């Protein structure tokens, strides 16, 4: 939607990249939009590749469901006019996105200071930064050496390790038992995904007695932060940052890692867009690290889960086009079982379906592991946006609820994997 491209936004983001100042979203608006037809959905889909976050969807648009979208001040009039012209219903959620970000930052800092002051044990009452996540992984490896291993699976462009934790009653994952392979945080700003994966790790290790049914027959291989550079950047500089931090050209940085996998790779947007898929398939260090992890455990992996937020979706292949996976019925059935588990504890209703048919065509990591390595139960979980309707900006209490709901899904997938034969 070139109608929304503005040079002013480009200059703003270039200035931030050079100076390292905090990106401000003052006077950016947050809308809830609801397409009711396929034509309206396609119109909104085109906005997903819009450059410089002039129009930025925080949750996946879908027919008959509300979706959060942030709009810059310079694009606002045109955006509203387009929605009205095409009869797409919308509602203004917030006049100023920066005020939501500031509120989140203040609450996060307050909780972190309090926890450090009283030396509290591990708590899921705030979003952890990368050092906290990696510190906890290393702590578990030290305290539970009979169950946990932590390994490095590559290095990012900025020199950060990409860590993986394996959890097994046998100590080492020898691939003689079914494996659940999980990654979180491939999109930097989706903090609820990171924390839900960390909550799972906590339950499997420190609360293993209560969750032994998830360990008796199943091993777990987890990359909790698939995009470390982007995650740090989203905490320190730009809360809405999605991509990695690799240089693309003299003015722009970052590749959408989920669009960078070689299976049915396609070019999405320009080099400075939030959906840029990279110059070539598998070009990024983080993508290669996850591909290597998949390859190493492909023989035993019975379930693969890519954890994202937000949108209340359980998606399965294929996403790259309107093509049903050969075992779509089985994928649907297991996905619906996981969705019912969330509802059973009072959580939201998750929609289950093929990614392209339920949302829109786009490749991703679940397509890759399904199509390249034959992992027949591969899913992308788009976790809940929470009750507030603010997309990625989730209150800490809401975050804990989302993590517990995600754990109910993880349990379903873990028990199922354990019933399979390696």
Beta strands, then each sheet from edge to edge (+ up, - down):
strand 1: 29-34
strand 2: 55-57
strand 3: 67-71
strand 4: 89-94
strand 5: 148-155
strand 6: 161-167
strand 7: 178-184
strand 8: 218-223
strand 9: 301-309
strand 10: 313-316
strand 11: 351-354
strand 12: 378-383
sheet 1: 2+ 3- 1+ 4-
sheet 2: 5+ 6- 8+ 7+ 9+ 12+ 10- 11-
end
